[in-house]
Amino acid sequence: MNVHHADDHSAPTGRRKRLPRAEREQQILAVAEQVFATNGYQASSMDDIAHRVGLSKPMLYEYFGSKEGLLLACVERARRELLDATTEAAAGAGEDAHQLLHDCLLAFFRFGDEHAQPWALLRTEAAIPLATVNTALEATRQQQTDLTARLLEASRPELDQERLEAFAESIIGACERLALWRDKRPEITAEDATRHLMALISPSLVAQA
């Protein structure tokens, strides 16, 4: 009886319950995303992140090694989430080439609206003077370019590899610029941005004689 009472009161009220490592990592990443996206990398501190999560700073370092390692893990998670969103859109679009590309572009812009914190991390590489993180951000860009090239190849199988790569690079570059433009024009919806970009690239989906 006394043992149970001691156990019931042994954990301080402010202490978080023990979580499995994978679950704790996701909790840390969610908090870190918010801190990095709000404050910027340079102004963010591991002390603040550890305090918000309810861990000691040494324990936070044990999970991710460094602040750079934590940011890199956040970027990698955002990259996976973006790929999941766009590939899911592609899977549900059917065989029509226009619909396929339209739905993937819409998913891209909606990802920015619905995941503001990871989206901020994916767009701010110029403010992050870290080679490893910039490499991860470029990998995110390449991931979306490769997906776009595969979608174009399905609709334009006669195009050679060089043309497919050029089109895909151009589309992803346009997506990034439109996303930045929407920051200055908040009235532009994800649907509006998709419609504008489709008007630009639709001719590339039509096979030329």
C-alpha positions as CSV (number, residue, x, y, z in Angstrom):
1,M,0.0,0.0,0.0
2,N,2.7,2.4,1.0
3,V,4.8,1.5,-2.1
4,H,1.9,2.4,-4.4
5,H,1.4,5.7,-2.7
6,A,5.2,6.4,-3.0
7,D,5.0,5.6,-6.7
8,D,2.0,7.8,-7.2
9,H,3.8,10.8,-5.8
10,S,7.3,10.1,-7.0
11,A,7.0,11.9,-10.3
12,P,6.9,15.7,-9.9
13,T,3.8,17.3,-11.3
14,G,5.8,19.3,-13.9
15,R,7.6,16.2,-15.3
16,R,6.4,14.8,-18.6
17,K,5.6,11.1,-18.7
18,R,8.1,8.7,-20.2
19,L,7.5,8.2,-23.9
20,P,8.9,5.7,-26.4
21,R,12.0,7.2,-28.1
22,A,10.3,7.4,-31.6
23,E,7.3,9.2,-30.1
24,R,9.5,11.6,-28.1
25,E,11.5,12.4,-31.2
26,Q,8.4,13.4,-33.1
27,Q,7.4,15.6,-30.1
28,I,10.7,17.3,-30.1
29,L,10.6,17.8,-33.9
30,A,7.1,19.4,-33.7
31,V,8.3,21.9,-31.0
32,A,11.6,22.6,-32.8
33,E,9.8,23.3,-36.1
34,Q,7.7,25.9,-34.4
35,V,10.7,27.5,-32.7
36,F,12.8,27.5,-35.8
37,A,10.0,28.8,-38.1
38,T,9.1,31.5,-35.6
39,N,12.5,32.7,-34.4
40,G,14.8,31.7,-37.2
41,Y,17.7,29.3,-36.8
42,Q,20.2,31.7,-35.4
43,A,17.9,33.1,-32.7
44,S,16.6,29.7,-31.6
45,S,18.2,28.1,-28.6
46,M,18.4,24.5,-27.5
47,D,17.6,25.6,-24.0
48,D,14.2,27.0,-25.2
49,I,13.4,23.9,-27.2
50,A,14.4,21.6,-24.3
51,H,12.3,23.6,-21.9
52,R,9.2,23.5,-24.1
53,V,9.5,19.8,-24.6
54,G,10.1,19.1,-20.9
55,L,13.6,17.6,-21.3
56,S,17.0,18.6,-20.1
57,K,19.3,20.2,-22.7
58,P,21.8,17.3,-22.4
59,M,19.0,14.8,-23.2
60,L,18.0,16.9,-26.2
61,Y,21.6,16.7,-27.5
62,E,21.5,13.0,-26.9
63,Y,18.6,12.7,-29.3
64,F,19.9,14.9,-32.1
65,G,23.6,15.7,-31.4
66,S,23.5,19.4,-32.1
67,K,21.2,22.3,-33.0
68,E,22.2,21.8,-36.6
69,G,21.3,18.1,-36.3
70,L,17.9,19.0,-34.9
71,L,17.3,21.5,-37.7
72,L,18.4,18.9,-40.3
73,A,15.9,16.4,-38.8
74,C,13.1,18.9,-39.0
75,V,13.9,19.6,-42.7
76,E,14.0,15.9,-43.5
77,R,10.6,15.4,-41.8
78,A,9.1,18.3,-43.8
79,R,10.6,16.8,-47.0
80,R,8.9,13.4,-46.3
81,E,5.6,15.1,-45.5
82,L,5.7,17.1,-48.8
83,L,6.5,14.0,-50.8
84,D,3.7,12.2,-49.1
85,A,1.2,15.0,-49.9
86,T,2.2,15.3,-53.6
87,T,2.5,11.5,-54.3
88,E,-0.9,11.0,-52.7
89,A,-2.4,13.6,-54.9
90,A,-0.8,11.9,-58.0
91,A,-2.2,8.5,-57.0
92,G,-5.7,9.9,-56.8
93,A,-5.7,11.9,-60.0
94,G,-6.3,9.2,-62.5
95,E,-4.7,9.0,-66.0
96,D,-5.5,12.4,-67.4
97,A,-2.2,14.3,-67.7
98,H,-3.7,17.8,-67.0
99,Q,-5.5,16.5,-63.9
100,L,-2.5,14.7,-62.6
101,L,-0.2,17.8,-62.8
102,H,-3.0,20.1,-61.5
103,D,-3.6,18.0,-58.5
104,C,0.1,17.7,-57.6
105,L,0.6,21.4,-57.9
106,L,-2.5,22.1,-55.8
107,A,-1.2,19.7,-53.2
108,F,2.2,21.6,-53.2
109,F,0.5,24.9,-52.6
110,R,-1.9,23.5,-50.0
111,F,1.0,22.0,-48.1
112,G,2.3,25.5,-47.6
113,D,-1.1,26.6,-46.3
114,E,-1.7,23.6,-44.0
115,H,1.8,23.1,-42.8
116,A,3.1,26.6,-42.2
117,Q,5.9,25.7,-39.9
118,P,7.6,23.0,-42.1
119,W,7.0,25.1,-45.2
120,A,8.8,28.0,-43.6
121,L,11.8,25.7,-43.0
122,L,11.8,24.5,-46.6
123,R,11.8,28.1,-48.0
124,T,14.5,29.8,-45.9
125,E,17.7,28.1,-47.0
126,A,19.3,31.5,-47.8
127,A,19.0,32.4,-44.1
128,I,20.6,29.2,-42.9
129,P,24.4,29.2,-43.4
130,L,24.8,25.4,-42.9
131,A,26.1,23.2,-45.7
132,T,24.4,20.1,-44.5
133,V,21.0,21.8,-44.1
134,N,21.3,23.5,-47.5
135,T,22.1,20.1,-49.0
136,A,18.9,18.7,-47.4
137,L,16.9,21.6,-48.8
138,E,18.3,21.0,-52.3
139,A,17.4,17.3,-51.9
140,T,13.8,18.4,-51.2
141,R,13.8,20.5,-54.4
142,Q,15.3,17.6,-56.4
143,Q,12.7,15.2,-54.9
144,Q,9.9,17.4,-56.2
145,T,11.7,17.9,-59.6
146,D,12.1,14.1,-60.0
147,L,8.4,13.5,-59.2
148,T,7.4,16.2,-61.7
149,A,9.6,14.7,-64.4
150,R,8.0,11.3,-63.9
151,L,4.5,12.8,-64.2
152,L,5.5,14.7,-67.4
153,E,7.0,11.5,-68.8
154,A,3.8,9.7,-68.3
155,S,1.9,12.3,-70.4
156,R,4.6,13.1,-72.9
157,P,6.5,9.8,-73.4
158,E,8.0,11.1,-76.7
159,L,10.0,13.8,-74.9
160,D,13.7,13.1,-74.5
161,Q,15.3,13.1,-71.0
162,E,16.9,16.5,-71.4
163,R,13.6,18.2,-72.2
164,L,11.8,16.4,-69.4
165,E,14.4,17.6,-66.9
166,A,14.3,21.2,-68.2
167,F,10.5,21.3,-67.9
168,A,10.5,19.8,-64.4
169,E,13.2,22.2,-63.2
170,S,11.2,25.1,-64.6
171,I,7.9,24.0,-63.0
172,I,9.5,23.6,-59.6
173,G,11.3,26.9,-59.9
174,A,7.9,28.5,-60.8
175,C,6.2,26.8,-57.8
176,E,8.8,28.3,-55.4
177,R,8.5,31.8,-56.9
178,L,4.7,31.6,-56.7
179,A,4.9,30.5,-53.1
180,L,7.0,33.5,-52.3
181,W,4.6,35.8,-54.3
182,R,1.7,34.4,-52.2
183,D,3.4,35.6,-49.1
184,K,3.0,39.2,-50.4
185,R,-0.5,38.5,-51.8
186,P,-2.3,36.5,-49.1
187,E,-5.6,36.8,-51.0
188,I,-4.1,34.4,-53.7
189,T,-5.4,31.0,-52.8
190,A,-3.7,27.7,-53.5
191,E,-6.4,27.1,-56.2
192,D,-5.5,30.5,-57.7
193,A,-1.8,29.7,-57.8
194,T,-2.5,26.3,-59.4
195,R,-4.7,27.9,-62.0
196,H,-2.1,30.5,-63.0
197,L,0.7,27.9,-63.2
198,M,-1.4,25.5,-65.2
199,A,-2.2,28.2,-67.7
200,L,1.5,28.7,-68.2
201,I,2.6,25.1,-68.5
202,S,-0.5,23.4,-70.1
203,P,0.9,23.8,-73.6
204,S,3.8,21.6,-72.6
205,L,1.4,18.8,-71.9
206,V,0.1,18.8,-75.5
207,A,2.2,16.7,-77.9
208,Q,3.6,18.7,-80.7
209,A,3.4,17.4,-84.3
